[in-house]
Amino acid sequence: MQLSSIAHTYKRYRTLQTHRISALPVVILMPHSACNCRCIMCDIWKDNKNLKQLTEGDITDLLFSLKKFDTKQVVMSGGEALLNTNFFKLCEILKKKNIKISLLTTGLSIEKNADQLLKWVDDMVVSLDGDEAIHDAIRNIPNAFKKLKEGVEHIKSINPNYRITARTVIHRLNFRNWPAIISAAKAMGIDQISFLPADVSSHAFNRQTAWAEPKQHEILIDERELPELQSIITHIINDNVADFENRFIAESKEKIQDIYNYYAAFYGLNAFPFKKCNAPWVSTVIEADGNVRPCFFHDSIGNIRDNSLADILNTKEAISFRKELNMSTNAICVKCVCSLSLSPFATL
């Protein structure tokens, strides 16, 4: 192991022990606040008229902090990151510092941006909500599935080894379509697919207020539907043994079962599944207006247009937040639908 790698590992270990950020392997950027889909389970698109976006100056100013924290990977999220007209310039600035770039995308504009994506983005994660009919209905955009499929296939025709994975939010409108989602991912050439339940209780995804119960139940799987959900999960586990073994399905069988447990917890049938997570210690989220969050779900702790990222993450208040955060009792963490657990020895 090289000395630089040993030093980075030590800094990551010290961060977890002291709650003061010494190394930050992952930074999540939202280059653009708007989205080109109108998803039923997300409110980001409802604020499209109030455009916010990161600039080349914002990214250039970040470089000092990224170097100080030895950041290895930047994840471009959104909104739809590709809506930022300077997106690939932002990537170029980061790539010149040997930072890996991953893109989370709706997939609608993959094909027209294929050459630039292959040049500046190391891998992509696309959103897949169902077979063609279900995906288009949930995305609320005509031909969304067709554009996604053609984009993935086009990239793969140029570079078959380019890694494209899919992420699917399982909820009331698509859980019955789950086996078809797996088939659709295979048919379009996706390398791996990941599943998670829908967030129905936080302020994330541009919700000015948390969803009230009627809105929640448009997405939340009904208690009467839980036996059907369990039956589908059982079939997925039994019928896709090879997909779990070769990691085409990213999660373990136990994690897939936890999707049932998550929805059942809303009706008091069991506890919410425990998620091992150290996201606020190993990553941060920077929104399109410059606001900095410990993760997608916790409140902003500063803005990169006011202070450097290095200063924001290590204020007395930020250190205290991490020190006092208890994943098993914090109301946001208990109901969280996604988690990041990165050991000091994990490579990106």
ZIURKA-V139215 format. One record per residue. N is the residue number from 1. RES is the residue in one letter. SS is DSSP state (~ for helix, > for strand, _ for the rest). PHI is phi in whole degrees, -180 to 180 (* if undefined). PSI is psi in degrees with one decimal (999 if undefined). Layout:
# ZIURKA-V139215
n/res/ss/phi/psi
N/RES/SS/PHI/PSI
N/RES/SS/PHI/PSI
This chain:
# ZIURKA-V139215
n/res/ss/phi/psi
1/M/_/*/131.6
2/Q/_/-68/154.4
3/L/~/-60/-38.0
4/S/~/-64/-37.7
5/S/~/-68/-39.9
6/I/~/-63/-42.5
7/A/~/-64/-41.6
8/H/~/-64/-44.1
9/T/~/-60/-42.4
10/Y/~/-64/-41.8
11/K/~/-64/-39.0
12/R/~/-65/-39.9
13/Y/~/-64/-44.6
14/R/~/-63/-36.9
15/T/~/-60/-45.3
16/L/~/-66/-30.4
17/Q/~/-84/-36.7
18/T/~/-103/-15.5
19/H/_/71/6.1
20/R/_/-100/125.9
21/I/_/-70/117.4
22/S/_/-110/-30.0
23/A/_/-138/142.7
24/L/_/-136/87.6
25/P/_/-63/-29.7
26/V/>/-128/132.4
27/V/>/-125/130.8
28/I/>/-104/121.8
29/L/>/-111/144.3
30/M/>/-113/91.6
31/P/_/-65/-22.3
32/H/>/-147/136.8
33/S/_/-83/-21.4
34/A/_/-88/169.7
35/C/_/-138/151.6
36/N/_/-99/11.6
37/C/_/-120/167.6
38/R/_/-128/55.6
39/C/_/-61/142.5
40/I/_/-66/-33.0
41/M/_/-96/11.8
42/C/_/-141/144.8
43/D/_/-109/6.6
44/I/~/-56/-45.8
45/W/~/-64/-20.1
46/K/~/-70/-14.1
47/D/~/-112/21.8
48/N/_/-57/-29.5
49/K/_/-71/-23.5
50/N/_/-97/71.4
51/L/_/-68/132.6
52/K/_/-134/144.8
53/Q/>/-156/152.9
54/L/_/-79/146.7
55/T/_/-110/169.4
56/E/~/-60/-37.0
57/G/~/-63/-39.9
58/D/~/-60/-46.0
59/I/~/-68/-41.6
60/T/~/-60/-42.0
61/D/~/-66/-25.8
62/L/~/-74/-22.1
63/L/~/-58/-37.0
64/F/~/-59/-47.2
65/S/~/-68/-39.4
66/L/~/-64/-38.3
67/K/~/-69/-43.3
68/K/~/-59/-39.4
69/F/_/-93/2.7
70/D/_/54/48.1
71/T/_/-65/130.9
72/K/_/-99/-29.6
73/Q/>/-142/135.7
74/V/>/-113/128.1
75/V/>/-104/120.5
76/M/>/-89/114.4
77/S/>/-120/-162.9
78/G/_/-174/-155.9
79/G/_/35/-167.3
80/E/_/-108/110.5
81/A/~/-59/-33.9
82/L/~/-70/-9.5
83/L/~/-73/-19.6
84/N/_/-69/117.6
85/T/_/-65/-18.5
86/N/_/-104/20.4
87/F/~/-54/-48.1
88/F/~/-73/-23.5
89/K/~/-69/-39.5
90/L/~/-61/-43.2
91/C/~/-62/-42.2
92/E/~/-61/-42.1
93/I/~/-59/-43.0
94/L/~/-74/-41.9
95/K/~/-63/-31.4
96/K/_/-65/-16.5
97/K/_/-102/17.0
98/N/_/60/36.9
99/I/_/-99/128.7
100/K/>/-71/140.1
101/I/>/-120/126.2
102/S/>/-115/145.2
103/L/>/-121/128.1
104/L/>/-98/124.8
105/T/>/-145/153.8
106/T/_/-71/-22.1
107/G/_/89/0.6
108/L/_/-70/-26.6
109/S/_/-121/25.9
110/I/_/-63/-47.7
111/E/~/-61/-45.7
112/K/~/-72/-18.2
113/N/~/-108/15.6
114/A/~/-56/-48.8
115/D/~/-62/-43.1
116/Q/~/-69/-38.2
117/L/~/-62/-45.6
118/L/~/-65/-28.4
119/K/~/-81/-40.2
120/W/~/-113/-16.9
121/V/_/-113/129.9
122/D/_/-78/-34.3
123/D/>/-162/162.8
124/M/>/-129/148.7
125/V/>/-120/118.8
126/V/>/-104/152.1
127/S/>/-89/127.8
128/L/_/-131/117.8
129/D/_/-106/-9.9
130/G/_/169/-171.2
131/D/_/-69/-175.4
132/E/~/-57/-47.2
133/A/~/-66/-46.7
134/I/~/-69/-44.0
135/H/~/-58/-47.6
136/D/~/-65/-36.1
137/A/~/-67/-42.4
138/I/~/-72/-41.9
139/R/~/-72/-21.6
140/N/_/61/33.3
141/I/_/-136/127.3
142/P/_/-62/139.0
143/N/_/63/21.6
144/A/~/-62/-43.3
145/F/~/-65/-43.9
146/K/~/-61/-44.3
147/K/~/-66/-41.0
148/L/~/-62/-49.9
149/K/~/-62/-46.2
150/E/~/-65/-35.8
151/G/~/-66/-46.5
152/V/~/-62/-46.6
153/E/~/-64/-34.3
154/H/~/-67/-46.2
155/I/~/-59/-45.8
156/K/~/-66/-29.3
157/S/~/-70/-28.2
158/I/~/-83/-46.2
159/N/_/-140/95.0
160/P/_/-61/-21.3
161/N/_/-91/-4.5
162/Y/_/-67/128.4
163/R/_/-84/120.5
164/I/>/-128/118.0
165/T/>/-112/165.2
166/A/>/-122/151.4
167/R/>/-129/131.6
168/T/>/-123/127.3
169/V/>/-90/118.7
170/I/>/-92/127.7
171/H/_/-154/-168.9
172/R/_/-60/-31.6
173/L/_/-85/-11.5
174/N/_/-137/2.2
175/F/~/-65/-30.5
176/R/~/-72/-18.1
177/N/~/-92/4.5
178/W/~/-54/-50.9
179/P/~/-59/-37.1
180/A/~/-68/-30.1
181/I/~/-64/-43.9
182/I/~/-62/-43.7
183/S/~/-64/-41.5
184/A/~/-64/-40.1
185/A/~/-62/-43.4
186/K/~/-64/-42.4
187/A/~/-64/-33.4
188/M/~/-90/-2.3
189/G/_/94/18.5
190/I/_/-64/141.4
191/D/_/-83/-30.1
192/Q/>/-161/151.0
193/I/>/-131/142.2
194/S/>/-124/146.4
195/F/>/-125/142.0
196/L/>/-148/156.7
197/P/>/-77/170.6
198/A/_/-86/137.8
199/D/_/-78/119.1
200/V/_/-122/5.4
201/S/_/-128/-6.0
202/S/_/-101/179.5
203/H/_/-93/5.1
204/A/_/-68/170.1
205/F/_/62/39.1
206/N/_/69/23.1
207/R/_/-81/115.6
208/Q/_/-68/-32.6
209/T/_/-133/151.6
210/A/_/-63/146.8
211/W/_/-60/136.4
212/A/_/-77/169.4
213/E/~/-58/-42.8
214/P/~/-60/-41.6
215/K/~/-69/-40.9
216/Q/~/-54/-42.4
217/H/~/-78/-3.9
218/E/~/-71/-27.3
219/I/~/-112/-37.1
220/L/_/-66/130.2
221/I/_/-66/127.7
222/D/_/-67/150.3
223/E/~/-57/-36.2
224/R/~/-69/-18.7
225/E/~/-91/-7.6
226/L/~/-61/-41.0
227/P/~/-60/-37.3
228/E/~/-67/-40.4
229/L/~/-60/-44.6
230/Q/~/-63/-39.4
231/S/~/-62/-42.4
232/I/~/-65/-43.2
233/I/~/-62/-42.4
234/T/~/-60/-42.8
235/H/~/-65/-39.9
236/I/~/-63/-43.5
237/I/~/-65/-41.6
238/N/~/-79/-30.2
239/D/~/-95/-6.8
240/N/_/-127/42.2
241/V/~/-57/-45.9
242/A/~/-64/-35.1
243/D/~/-68/-30.1
244/F/~/-76/-39.4
245/E/~/-68/-40.1
246/N/_/-93/5.1
247/R/_/67/22.9
248/F/_/-61/-41.9
249/I/>/-87/117.4
250/A/_/-66/-37.6
251/E/_/-81/158.9
252/S/_/-74/167.3
253/K/~/-60/-35.8
254/E/~/-66/-38.2
255/K/~/-68/-35.6
256/I/~/-66/-40.8
257/Q/~/-62/-32.4
258/D/~/-66/-18.8
259/I/~/-66/-40.7
260/Y/~/-62/-46.8
261/N/~/-61/-35.0
262/Y/~/-62/-49.9
263/Y/~/-68/-36.8
264/A/~/-64/-30.1
265/A/~/-65/-27.4
266/F/_/-66/-19.6
267/Y/_/-108/13.8
268/G/_/72/18.7
269/L/_/-82/-21.0
270/N/_/-165/173.7
271/A/_/-77/157.2
272/F/_/-64/139.5
273/P/_/-59/137.4
274/F/_/-75/135.6
275/K/_/-118/120.2
276/K/_/-75/118.1
277/C/_/-146/136.2
278/N/_/-132/30.4
279/A/~/-51/-45.4
280/P/~/-67/-13.5
281/W/~/-96/-21.1
282/V/~/-120/-3.2
283/S/>/-154/170.8
284/T/>/-152/161.5
285/V/>/-116/127.8
286/I/>/-116/116.8
287/E/_/-83/171.8
288/A/_/-64/-21.8
289/D/_/-95/5.1
290/G/_/95/-7.8
291/N/>/-64/142.5
292/V/>/-111/130.5
293/R/>/-123/150.7
294/P/_/-65/-30.1
295/C/_/-160/-177.0
296/F/_/-60/-27.1
297/F/_/-105/-22.3
298/H/_/-89/160.6
299/D/_/-67/157.9
300/S/>/-62/144.7
301/I/>/-120/6.8
302/G/>/161/-176.5
303/N/>/-140/132.3
304/I/_/-68/-12.8
305/R/_/-86/-6.2
306/D/_/-108/-37.5
307/N/_/-145/161.7
308/S/_/-70/153.1
309/L/~/-58/-40.0
310/A/~/-59/-41.8
311/D/~/-71/-40.9
312/I/~/-61/-44.4
313/L/~/-73/-17.6
314/N/_/-120/27.6
315/T/_/-68/162.8
316/K/~/-59/-37.4
317/E/~/-69/-40.3
318/A/~/-67/-42.1
319/I/~/-64/-42.1
320/S/~/-63/-39.3
321/F/~/-58/-48.8
322/R/~/-66/-39.8
323/K/~/-64/-35.9
324/E/~/-95/-7.6
325/L/_/-71/121.0
326/N/_/-115/108.9
327/M/_/-61/-28.1
328/S/_/-83/-13.2
329/T/_/-123/-21.3
330/N/_/-64/129.2
331/A/~/-62/-35.2
332/I/~/-71/-45.3
333/C/~/-67/-37.7
334/V/~/-59/-39.7
335/K/_/-99/10.7
336/C/_/-64/142.8
337/V/_/-99/-13.0
338/C/_/-139/155.4
339/S/_/-149/158.3
340/L/_/-130/119.5
341/S/_/-125/105.6
342/L/_/-121/115.1
343/S/_/-76/160.1
344/P/_/-60/-20.4
345/F/_/-97/-6.5
346/A/_/-72/138.5
347/T/_/-100/153.5
348/L/_/-104/999
